[in-house]
Amino acid sequence: MKKKIGITFGGIIILLAFIIKTDDLYLVDLVKTISKTHRIKADITDYKFFNNIDVPKSENPQPWPIHKSFNNIQPTEKLKSINEELGTVAFLIIKNDSIWYEKYNDNYGPKSYSNSFSMAKSIVSAVMGRAINEGYFSGLDDKVGNYISEYKKGIASNLTIGDLSSMSSGMLWDESYSDIFGVTARSYVSSELNTLIKSRPIIESPGKEFKYLSGNTQLLAMTIEKATNRKISDLVYHWFWNPMGAENNALWQIDSKKNNTTKAYCCFNSNARDFARFGKLYKDSGNWKGHKILDSSFVTQSIKPRFSKSPEYGYGFWLGEFNNNSFFAMRGILGQYVIVFPEKNIILVRLGKKNLEKFNNRPKDFDIYIEEAFKMLDLT
């Protein structure tokens, strides 16, 4: 078996060398990644194979209260079935700020790490909001070119931090997760991430329409770091992770030890309970147990659509309705979800190994998790 695996990966490496003749650096990065992971697809355990920055747990950990009806209701058969089918490792229902239901699978538990993937985009947008409040930016219309010189000319000079957060940069970027030679895959394995991002030109007028691109969030994090002269991971710790009482350390993947660039558009590794804290923060209009962390007006703007033609997205958060109940959500590519129904005071968290294809701009399994959780909560 080991011999067959070696032949398989040897064949892949030869194929890569044949296809990529001029991009030597990316070939090296890709081959290194495949050699470590023994696969060509991203996974929730990738923190084990990449370098990480440690985001310490809070100096004052604040455990979630346990609801008086904790785990009294069994999951529906449909929920059990889809959790098994899609490899759900954590499913959490928080009702009235208390853990009402919690289930882990595949040897995962409350402290187990999972890759956030694109849920990290919501976190970076939150950092932007706090940076505005702290005076590092004048507002959402502050120009990226004020901080990064490559964006001072042409239509790029119109690019704002708000455009990056709302996914309307006009950047040349193909958001493909299946093309291992595409820019999204390159950003995942690149050891020179900032250089890669700066190589992507702005080809359409910014701020005109929604187009989901991971490069937007990476550039936003780069801009935040320039404006504050601090690492994005340091800002997350001091502005959010510590005051919100995170119970466990988080790991944020970086491109290389040499550059120490945070993969800000993805790869914030934590657990279901601590991910849920960002849902509670936005549900409570930026306040955490009486402490103002984000400006309430920024939060309100973040969870409303910027573009009428794209009601599914605001600033860093996915938006929608289920049975006439509005929600906002953090989403990751393999079915990492923090789904918040503010009016119901409900937070759902699902972490897992895969999801279903999209329908109407959200994965098909997304609504199933909501529907079955609502049945458990007797909200249907």
Buried (B, 14 or more C-beta within 10 A) or exposed (E): EEEEEEEEBEEBBEEBEEEBEEBEBBBEBBBEBBEEBEEBEBBBBBBEBBBBBEBEBBEEEBEBEEBEEBBEBEBBEEBBEBBEEBBBBBBBBBBEBBBBBBBBBEEBEBEBBBBBBBBBBBBBBBBBBBBBBEEBBEEBEBBBBBBBEBBBEEBBBBBBBBBBBBBBBBBBBEBEBEEBBBBBBBBBBBBBBBEBBBEBBBEBBBBEBBBBBBBBBBBBBBBBBBBBEBBBBBBBBEBBBBBBBBBBBBBBBBBBEEBEBBBBBBBBBBBBBBBBBBBBBBBBBBBBEEEEBBBEEBBEBBBBBBBEEBBBBBBBBBBBEBEEBBBBBBBBBBBBBBBBBBEBBBBBBBBBBBBBEEEEBBBEBBBBBBBBBBBBBEBE
